Amino acid sequence: MSTDVRAYRPGWRSMTTLVGCEARMVIRDTAGLIVPFALPLMILLTSGSAGGTVIRHGRTAFDLYVLPLVLVIILSLIGILNMPSFLAYYRRSGILRRMAVTPASPAMVLGAQVVVSIIQAALGIGFALAVAFLLMGANPPVHVATALGVTVLAALAMYGVGMVVAAVAPTPNSAVAISLLVFFTLAALGGMFGGMQALPDPVAQIGALLPFGAAVEAIAAAWAGTPVQLSHWVTLSVTTVLGAVVAGVLFRWE
């Protein structure tokens, strides 16, 4: 008489528990919790008086240049810097090794971090927009739905990049080092230091094809009420999918 033994597969309850654990770890990390809020706030406050010129559809330079940049910085800090450091810490401390002998999969671990990061990003963006609208006189995007869609896709793209770093970085220090290198490279090419218009044309063209620059320009287009370029949609979508696939393949438990 044969007995059919089925392997246990974690369900949504297990995933919810894992997300709760990740959220508690993020809350305990003071620096990782504050920096994505504090740095964008500083940029908002220092740039508010320099962008009152109306550019298009009643939207000012502050609306079209400062706000998109701030939103993308928030997404990048959380997705590229915060998330990899947590997973690298888990790997170094042996938590991932112990999880490897459970029914949990790399996708569940990475997915839980992405969910928590998205919640943190939503709070950071909400805080930044509240400051911009209430204190800086910012205007809402002309195409609200497009701006929301682009922001969500930009978040996923940044998490795609961060997941690759998290999958391969062996230690927390190496994760921070790699993340900083990736972040500042993408940010510099994406116009964080002076805007895309300050870059040489060939460099600006490369930056616009990378996720940071594509996200900034796509959000700015939605804010101004102009069509988002197809290349920006493609860049953010490809980065999201490619990051998830590569991270899943390269993920190491120890």
N, C-alpha and C positions, 0 to 999 in steps of 0.2 A: 504494500500500500504506500503510495508516494504522497508526500506532503508538499504542497505548493507554498514556498516561502517567498514572500514579496519584500523587496528592499524598501525600507522606510524612506520616504521623500518628504523633506520639510515643506510645510505649507505656508499660508499667509500668516498664521499665528506665530510661527518660528521667525518669519521675516520681520514681523512687527516687534517681536522681542529683541531681535538683533538691532533694529533701527533705534529702539529705546536705549539700548546700551551705548550705541554710537553717539546718540544725542547727549547722554550724561557725560561722556568723555569730552565732547566738544565744549560743553558748558564749563567743565573744570579747567579747560585750557584758556587762561585769562588772555594771553597775548593773541592767540588765534581767534578769540572771540571779539576782541576790541579793535585790532588793527583794521579789519575790513570795514569797520564803521568809522574809525577815527581818521584814517588817511583820506578817504573820499570826502569826509566832512571838511577837512582842512583845505582840500582843493576847491570845494564849493565856496567856502568863506573867503579864500584869497582870490578867487576869480570872479566873484559876483559883480564887482564894480567895473569890470573890464569888458563886459559883453552886452551893453544895452542897445547896440545898433540893430535895427530891424533888418533882417536878411530876406525872408520870404514868408508870405502868408501870416504876417504879424509875429513871426517867431524871430527871436533875437539871436545874436551870436552866442549868448550864454546858453540858450535852448539847444542850438544846433551843434555847438562845439564842446562846451563844458559838460553838459548833462550826459550826452552819449559816452564821453570819455569816462566820466565818473562811474556810470553804470557798468561799463565793461571792466574797469579796474576792480570793482567789487566782485564781479563774477570771476575774474582772473585770480585775485588774491585767495578766494575761497576754493576755487576748483583746482588751480595749479599749485598753490602753496600749502594751504591747510590740509587738504585731504591726503596727499601723499605722505606727509609727515606722520599722520596718525597711523596709517597702514604700515609704514616702515617701523614705527615704534612697536606695533603689534608683532611684526615679524621678528624684530630683535629680541623682544621679551619672551618669545616662545608662544604667544597666544595663538598665532596663526598655525603653528606646528600642532598644537593641541586640537585646534579646529579641524585640521586636515584629516583626523581619524574619526570625525563625526560626519553625518550626512550633509553638512554644510558644503557649499561649493564656492569657488572663487567668485562666481557671478553674484551670489548672495552677499558676500562680504563687500565687494565693490559696490553693489547696488544699494546696500544699507548706507554706505558712506555718501553715495550720490544723493539719496533721499534727504539725509540730514543736511548735506551741503546746500541743496535746493531750498530747504526751509530757512537756513541761515541767510542765503542770498536774497530770498524774498523779504526777510526782515531788514536786511541791509539796504536793499533798493527802496523799500517802503520808507525807511528812515531818511534816506538821502532825498527822495522826492518830496517828503513832507517838509524838510528844511528848505528845499529849493522853491517849493510853491508858496509856503507860508512866510518865509523870511527873505527870499531872494527875488520874488515876483516872477518866477518861471511860468511858462505857458505849457499846457498839455500838448501832446503830439497831435498833428492834424489827422493822421490815420492811427487811431488808438489800437485797433485790432492788429494792424501790421506791426506796430511797435511792440506790442505784447508778444506776438509770434516770433519776431526777430530776437527779442530778449531771451525768450525761452530757448530758442535754438542756439543762441550764443552761449547760454549757460551750459547746455549739453556739450557744446564743442569744447569749452574750457574744461569741463569735467572729463571729456575724452582725452585731452592732453594730460590732465592730472592723473588719470587712471593708468596711463602708460608709465609715467614716472613712479607711481605707487607700486606697479607690478614688478619693477626691476630694481628699485633702490633698496640695497640691503640693510642700511642703517638709517636712523632719523637724521643724522648729520648729512649723509650723502643725499637723502631725499630733499633736505632744505637747500643744499648746494645746487643740485640739479634743477630744482624748481625755480630757484632764484635766477639761474642762468637762462632757463627757458622763458620765465616771465619777463625779465628785462630785455631779452632779445626780441620777443614778440611785441612788447610794449614800445620799445624804441623804434622798431620798424612800423609800428601801427600808429605813431604820432603822439605818444604820451608826452614827449619832451618837445613841445613847440608846435604840434599839429602836423598833419601829413603835408601841408603846403610848405613847411619849412625843410622838407627832405628833398634831396635830388630826385628828379623824375624817375630814374630807374629803380632807386631804392623805394620810393613811394609806391611804384607799381608792384614791387615784390611784397611790400607791407600790406597792400590792399588784398593780396591773394592769400594772406595768412589770417588765422582766426581772429586775432586781436584787431587788426586794421579793418578786416571785413565786417566785424561786429560793430565797430565804431561808425563806419560809414553807412551801414545798413540801418542802424538805429537813428542816425542823423537824417537819413532820407525819409524814414517814416515820420519823424518829428516835423520835417519840413513839408510833408505832403507830396513828395516826389516818389516815383517808382524805385523800389529797391533793385539794384542790379542783379541779374541772374547769377553772375559770378560770385556774388556774396552769399546768396542762398546755397550755391553749390559748395563753396569753401566750408561753410559752417556745417552743412550736412555731411560732407565727406569726412571732415575732422571728427565729427561725432561717431559715425559708423566705424571709421578706421581705428579710432582710439579704443572703442569698446572691443573690437576684434583683436587688435594687437595686445591689449591688456589681458584679455582672456587667454590668449595663447602663451604669453610670457609670464603670467602670474606665478610667483613662487611662494610656497608656504614657509620656507625657511632659507 
